[in-house]
Amino acid sequence: MQIIKKIIKKAELIWYSRYRLVYPGGIPPITKKRKLIQMYLEKFGAKYFIETGTHFGDTTDLISKNNDCTCYSIELDFVLYNKAIERFRKKQNVRLFHGDSSIILESILPELCGLALFWLDGHFSGPGTAYGKNETPILYELKIILKQENTFIILIDDARLFNGKNNYPSIIEIKSLIAKDGRYSFKNSLDIIQIMPKEYA
């Protein structure tokens, strides 16, 4: 048991030493980020909220209070997924999925018949979260979304992590991918990469 505790402690130290990064003005609190999500949903009347990385389900819980918005949330960690199933068992406008977001997104997209907002936050976040094929599936997720005929609002959390290391593309790589598509504007603010259809920018 002591050996297991030491291994867990070491993993935590590695994680926190790697990602306790300096962000101008400090990392914005999650409450501020959620207000931004709500603002975009309300301003443009998005009918769908698609989240990768359910975690404890707090963001989905907030957004699902709007009964006109259907929430999809994808979680790779089986324990967190089961906790979310229990938490949202009475929510009619919440749909939960367990598995790799880069695969599950393919099945969700055909169901969308209106404007959707994507909140892409499905990366490994240290002990208690799942590690998939890569530390972050963001490039796979983006390519799936961008190949669709329709355009969407795409918000990517934790912009500070996009430094070209540990499977994270750099901010420049993301910006270049968006520019190549040609239909979207690009903004990096509040530790969130904000990708908007040009008609909404």
C-alpha positions as CSV (number, residue, x, y, z in Angstrom):
1,M,0.0,0.0,0.0
2,Q,2.8,2.4,0.8
3,I,4.5,1.7,-2.5
4,I,1.2,2.5,-4.3
5,K,0.8,5.8,-2.4
6,K,4.4,6.8,-3.3
7,I,3.7,6.1,-7.0
8,I,0.5,8.2,-6.9
9,K,2.3,11.0,-5.1
10,K,5.1,11.0,-7.7
11,A,2.6,11.1,-10.6
12,E,0.9,14.1,-8.9
13,L,4.2,15.9,-8.5
14,I,5.1,15.3,-12.1
15,W,1.7,16.6,-13.3
16,Y,1.7,19.7,-11.2
17,S,5.3,20.7,-11.9
18,R,4.6,20.4,-15.6
19,Y,1.3,22.3,-15.7
20,R,1.6,24.9,-13.0
21,L,2.3,27.4,-15.8
22,V,2.5,31.1,-15.6
23,Y,-0.5,32.8,-17.4
24,P,-0.8,36.6,-17.8
25,G,-2.9,37.9,-15.0
26,G,-3.3,34.5,-13.5
27,I,-5.4,31.6,-14.9
28,P,-9.0,32.8,-15.2
29,P,-11.4,31.0,-12.8
30,I,-13.7,28.4,-14.3
31,T,-16.7,30.5,-13.3
32,K,-15.5,33.2,-15.7
33,K,-15.0,30.6,-18.5
34,R,-18.5,29.2,-18.0
35,K,-20.0,32.7,-18.2
36,L,-18.3,33.0,-21.6
37,I,-19.8,29.7,-22.7
38,Q,-23.3,30.9,-21.6
39,M,-22.8,34.3,-23.3
40,Y,-22.1,32.6,-26.7
41,L,-24.9,30.2,-26.3
42,E,-27.4,32.9,-25.5
43,K,-26.1,35.5,-28.0
44,F,-26.3,33.2,-31.0
45,G,-29.1,30.9,-29.9
46,A,-27.1,27.7,-30.1
47,K,-29.3,24.7,-29.5
48,Y,-26.6,22.1,-28.8
49,F,-23.7,22.1,-26.3
50,I,-21.1,19.4,-27.0
51,E,-18.4,18.9,-24.3
52,T,-15.4,16.6,-24.4
53,G,-14.2,15.8,-20.9
54,T,-17.2,15.6,-18.6
55,H,-15.0,15.5,-15.5
56,F,-17.3,16.1,-12.5
57,G,-20.1,17.4,-14.8
58,D,-20.3,20.9,-13.3
59,T,-20.2,22.7,-16.7
60,T,-22.8,20.4,-18.2
61,D,-25.0,20.9,-15.1
62,L,-24.9,24.7,-15.5
63,I,-25.7,24.6,-19.3
64,S,-28.4,22.0,-18.9
65,K,-30.4,24.4,-16.8
66,N,-31.4,25.9,-20.1
67,N,-34.0,23.3,-21.2
68,D,-33.9,24.5,-24.8
69,C,-30.3,23.4,-25.1
70,T,-29.4,19.7,-25.6
71,C,-26.1,18.8,-23.9
72,Y,-23.8,16.1,-25.1
73,S,-20.8,15.2,-22.9
74,I,-18.1,12.7,-23.6
75,E,-15.9,11.2,-20.8
76,L,-13.1,8.7,-21.3
77,D,-12.6,7.8,-17.6
78,F,-15.1,5.1,-16.6
79,V,-15.4,6.1,-13.0
80,L,-16.2,9.8,-13.9
81,Y,-18.6,8.6,-16.6
82,N,-20.5,6.5,-14.1
83,K,-20.7,9.4,-11.6
84,A,-22.1,11.6,-14.4
85,I,-24.7,9.0,-15.2
86,E,-25.9,9.1,-11.6
87,R,-25.8,12.8,-11.4
88,F,-27.8,13.4,-14.6
89,R,-30.1,10.5,-14.5
90,K,-33.2,12.8,-14.3
91,K,-32.0,15.3,-16.9
92,Q,-33.9,14.8,-20.1
93,N,-31.7,17.2,-22.1
94,V,-28.3,15.6,-21.2
95,R,-26.8,12.8,-23.1
96,L,-23.6,11.1,-21.8
97,F,-21.1,9.0,-23.7
98,H,-18.2,6.9,-22.5
99,G,-15.1,6.6,-24.7
100,D,-12.7,8.3,-27.1
101,S,-14.1,11.7,-28.1
102,S,-12.4,11.6,-31.4
103,I,-14.5,8.5,-32.3
104,I,-17.7,9.5,-30.5
105,L,-17.9,12.9,-32.1
106,E,-18.3,11.2,-35.5
107,S,-21.6,9.7,-34.3
108,I,-22.9,12.8,-32.7
109,L,-22.4,15.3,-35.5
110,P,-25.1,13.9,-37.8
111,E,-27.7,14.4,-35.1
112,L,-27.1,18.2,-35.0
113,C,-29.7,20.2,-37.0
114,G,-28.9,23.6,-35.7
115,L,-26.1,25.7,-34.3
116,A,-23.9,23.9,-31.8
117,L,-21.2,25.1,-29.4
118,F,-18.3,22.8,-28.8
119,W,-16.4,23.0,-25.5
120,L,-13.2,20.9,-26.1
121,D,-11.6,20.0,-22.8
122,G,-11.0,16.3,-23.1
123,H,-7.3,16.0,-22.2
124,F,-5.4,14.2,-19.5
125,S,-5.5,16.3,-16.3
126,G,-3.4,14.3,-13.9
127,P,-4.4,11.6,-11.4
128,G,-8.1,10.7,-11.5
129,T,-8.5,11.4,-15.2
130,A,-8.0,9.2,-18.2
131,Y,-5.1,9.1,-20.6
132,G,-6.2,8.1,-24.1
133,K,-4.1,7.4,-27.2
134,N,-2.5,10.9,-26.7
135,E,-2.5,13.3,-23.8
136,T,-4.9,15.4,-25.8
137,P,-7.2,14.4,-28.7
138,I,-7.6,18.0,-29.8
139,L,-6.3,17.7,-33.4
140,Y,-8.5,14.7,-34.1
141,E,-11.5,16.5,-32.6
142,L,-10.9,19.7,-34.6
143,K,-10.4,17.8,-37.9
144,I,-13.7,16.0,-37.4
145,I,-15.5,19.2,-36.7
146,L,-13.9,21.2,-39.5
147,K,-14.7,18.7,-42.2
148,Q,-18.4,19.2,-41.6
149,E,-20.4,21.4,-44.1
150,N,-22.0,23.4,-41.3
151,T,-20.0,25.8,-39.1
152,F,-20.0,25.8,-35.3
153,I,-18.8,27.8,-32.3
154,I,-15.6,26.0,-31.1
155,L,-14.1,26.8,-27.7
156,I,-10.9,25.1,-26.6
157,D,-10.0,25.3,-22.9
158,D,-6.6,25.6,-21.3
159,A,-5.0,27.5,-24.2
160,R,-1.8,27.9,-22.0
161,L,-1.1,24.2,-22.6
162,F,-0.8,24.5,-26.3
163,N,3.0,24.8,-26.6
164,G,3.9,22.0,-29.0
165,K,4.9,19.6,-26.3
166,N,3.3,16.4,-24.9
167,N,1.1,15.9,-27.9
168,Y,-0.3,19.4,-27.7
169,P,-0.1,21.4,-30.9
170,S,1.2,25.0,-30.6
171,I,-1.2,27.9,-30.8
172,I,0.4,28.7,-34.2
173,E,-0.5,25.2,-35.4
174,I,-4.1,25.6,-34.3
175,K,-4.4,29.1,-35.9
176,S,-2.9,27.8,-39.1
177,L,-5.4,24.9,-39.3
178,I,-8.3,27.4,-38.8
179,A,-6.9,29.8,-41.4
180,K,-6.6,27.0,-43.9
181,D,-10.3,26.2,-43.5
182,G,-11.1,29.8,-44.2
183,R,-14.6,29.9,-42.6
184,Y,-13.6,30.8,-39.1
185,S,-12.1,33.6,-37.1
186,F,-9.5,32.9,-34.4
187,K,-9.1,34.5,-30.9
188,N,-7.0,33.5,-27.9
189,S,-8.4,35.1,-24.7
190,L,-9.2,34.1,-21.1
191,D,-7.1,30.9,-21.5
192,I,-9.6,29.8,-24.2
193,I,-9.0,29.4,-27.9
194,Q,-12.2,30.9,-29.5
195,I,-13.0,29.8,-33.0
196,M,-16.0,31.5,-34.4
197,P,-17.8,31.3,-37.8
198,K,-16.8,34.6,-39.6
199,E,-20.4,35.7,-39.8
200,Y,-20.6,35.7,-36.0
201,A,-17.2,37.3,-35.3
